[in-house]
Amino acid sequence: MDTTRYDVVIIGGGAAGLSAATTLARALRSVLVIDSGTPRNAPAAGVHGHLSRDGLNPRELLALGRSEVLSYGGTVLDGEAASAQRTPSGFEIALGDFRRVTGRRLLVTTGLTDELPAIDGLREQWGKGVVHCPYCHGWEIRGQRIGVLGTGPLSVHQALLFRQWSPDITLFLNNTLEPTDEEWDKLAARSVRVVEGSVASVDAEDGVLAGVTLRTGQSFPVAALAVGSRMEARSALLESLGLQALEHPSGAGHFVETDAMGATAVPGVFAAGNVTNLMAQVITAAAEGVMAGARINADLIEEETRWAVEGRFGPFSAASEAAVSRTVLGERRHGLTR
């Protein structure tokens, strides 16, 4: 067991966790980041929408982030947090290899899991020819033939959104949605082609996305396929501490609720990034990590100030000892007698 008692233990070493760790380390806090090395965006070739880092490989971005944490005295530990429990002085976290660490505060930045439809070839193209966010990938596929796979009510919105990047959009209903009359009008007005029938496979040639094939055998060439995944927060650790993952209002998945600066309903437990904000891009998650780090530092300062006040005015403070001496000894407390 690591005998160091950290001010803050952070579970998850993505953009949110590393940004929080840097913020806390710069605030002279002892901070430990535990990271399993499984970032959500690992399949992607580059991070986009991140000022000054646009196009950078996701793992290179994380390597830079780790270096920053280490440069300020933070610690990064490769491993997977298996469980967490409250202790009288904070929290104890058990790793999968039976190591244990302790911290006064706990920040969970474990992200989310993208659940994809069970369609042949789709998972293999995830983060390559199969995309989900136009702000992350739209520029790279602009002007090309883009398909949108129907996965639920939000798919119509997704098709209209990608229409900004290309005039050639095909929405595959995939037997999962039926547009309303108003939606049909919108799709027609924006020249979005609509194909009925269930999708059987996502096809590739030499590893490059080539098209979509229906169960009827009919194929449609596309250069990119947009898919709205179901986004499920990696919330097991938070749930073990008494928190509950909630259904997102959009119906896109489950998230763990926090306030604007990352505090959960459980005292001492905080969360940031995709585990609490399903729609957050990398730069958004990083910003939320900074906010959570600042909030945790303020929380620790409040605790330490309370300790200082109790030390000054508590039962064994200098003031209380002087009062006892006056009561018991009177003038003799000065070592003189009359």
LOGUTI-80037 format. One record per residue (C-alpha): residue in one letter; z, y, x. Coordinates in steps of 0.02 Angstrom, whole numbers, plus 50000, padded with zeros to 5 digits. Each point is the difference from the previous one (the first is absolute). Layout:
BEGIN
AZYX ...
! end
This chain:
BEGIN
M500005000050000 D499585017550061 T501715008050023 T499275017649988 R500445008649838 Y498515011249963 D500085015649897 V498444994249908 V499074983549989 I498205001349939 I499124984749930 G498135002150024 G499065007750146 G498525007849912 A499615018549984 A501515003649889 G501264990250105 L499435006750168 S499925018049937 A501774998449932 A500594992350163 T499245014150103 T500825012949887 L501694991650014 A499894997050187 R499585018450025 A501575003749900 L500974990350133 R500304985249886 S500044982150061 V498604991649904 L499284982449997 V498304995449927 I499724981849953 D498164995949978 S499144983849955 G498305005850063 T499064997749836 P499355017249949 R499085001349835 N498505008750078 A499774987650143 P498274994349938 A499335017950000 A498995006550147 G500775017349994 V501275011449918 H499245014349900 G500675015849922 H501265001750141 L499865017050084 S499544998550185 R500004980949991 D498514996949885 G499114983750042 L501374993650116 N500294981349993 P501574996649895 R500854989750135 E499665013450130 L500825012849886 L501544989049985 A500054997350188 L500015018950024 G501375001549870 R501074987050087 S499805009250164 E500625016049919 V501534991349928 L500424992550170 S499745016650089 Y501425007649898 G501194985550030 G499664989749845 T499884981050004 V498624989149927 L500324981549970 D498634987549960 G500614988749861 E500154997749813 A501525005249901 A500524985249893 S501485007649907 A501175014849994 Q501775001849937 R501255014149985 T501495000350117 P501535011650004 S499125010650131 G498224999449935 F498764985650001 E499674983950094 I498214993950013 A499584982050041 L498334996350083 G498984984449974 D500474993550172 F501885001749959 R500265016150098 R501095012849910 V500105018950015 T501105013049915 G499725017949945 R500885013849905 R498445003649895 L498504989449952 L498215006049977 V498724987849929 T498175003750036 T499284982649973 G498435005849908 L499074989749872 T498894984949978 D498255001449926 E499714986249874 L498134996749982 P499024990349869 A499684981850045 I498145002150034 D499114990750139 G499685010950152 L500975015149939 R501544998450111 E498924997550154 Q499165016849970 W501615009549959 G500115015750106 K498184997950056 G498674999449866 V501314999049862 V500975016349984 H501205007749876 C500245018550038 P498565012550002 Y501015012450103 C500284986550131 H498244992750002 G498845010749893 W499235009950143 E499544984150094 I499054992749851 R499305016349930 G498274999049924 Q499974980950003 R499904987549858 I501824997849947 G500684987249879 V501655001649909 L500884983949949 G500875000749833 T501824995250017 G500795010049858 P499985016349902 L500005010750158 S498324992850056 V499005012349894 H500925014350083 Q499654992150170 A498144998849962 L499925018349948 L500995004750156 F498824991050121 R498545008349911 Q500485015550101 W499454991050159 S498424991549937 P498765001349856 D499794981050001 I501554992449920 T500114983449908 L501544995349901 F500244981249980 L501074997549845 N500494982550060 N500644995249827 T501575010350033 L499695016249907 E499045007449857 P499665018750016 T500425011049853 D498625009949913 E500535015450097 E499934990450164 W498284993149960 D499415017949974 K500745005450167 L499224985550093 A498305003449922 A500125018650035 R500344996550183 S498634986750012 V501224986050042 R499164983149975 V501104987449905 V499834981250022 E500864987849882 G500574982550046 S501244992050118 V499805002050188 A499934983550095 S499885005650180 V499905014350122 D498584995950119 A499795004150184 E498664997650132 D500594998450180 G501705006649946 V499285015449915 L500165002649813 A498334996949915 G500294998649813 V500884993149848 T499544984349903 L500484996849819 R500474983049930 T498315000049914 G499214999450173 Q499305017549993 S500265010050161 F500115018650031 P499825007850173 V501375012450048 A500475007850167 A501825002449950 L501134993849862 A501485010049934 V501444989849933 G501605006349921 S501314988150068 R501654996949914 M501265008250116 E501684991450011 A501415008150100 R500794988950132 S501665002649916 A500974983850028 L501215008050122 L500355014649883 E500214988449852 S501304990050096 L501015016250010 G499955002749812 L498405009849976 Q498614995049881 A498135002150024 L499255009449853 E498294998949920 H498955014950054 P499505011549856 S498164997250044 G500214981249981 A499404997850180 G501534990150059 H501855001550037 F500975012850104 V501805004350043 E500585016749932 T500755013550112 D500325018549988 A498875012850084 M500794996950171 G500114981149997 A501764996749935 T500144984749886 A501304996949866 V501034990050125 P501065011150114 G499474999150182 V498334991649961 F498375009750015 A498164995749984 A498365008450048 G498144996650006 N499044987649894 V501544990349947 T500445015049891 N498325008949988 L498584987949965 M498665013350016 A500575007250168 Q498705000950138 V500564998250180 I500305018650025 T500965000949836 A501114985350050 A500335008350168 A500525016249914 E501154990449883 G500784991750152 V500385017050076 M500815005849837 A501044984049987 G500555001750181 A500585017849970 R500924994949842 I500894985750089 N500535011550142 A500705012349873 D500924985749914 L500784994650165 I500505018050039 E500885001249832 E500954984150040 E500475005650175 T500565017049936 R501104991349872 W500774989750139 A500325015750100 V500845008649853 E501094984849967 G500474999850184 R500505018249993 F500994999349839 G500354981549978 P501694991150010 F499984999550191 S499245017150033 A500835013050111 A500405010649848 S500874985749908 E500984994950156 A500645017950019 A500535000449818 V500984983850021 S500865006950156 R500525015749907 T500724989849857 V500954987450106 L500525010050153 G500005018049947 E500285011250152 R500404984950107 R498164996150004 H499885012750140 G501304990250102 L501355013349977 T501664999349905 R501145014149947 
! end
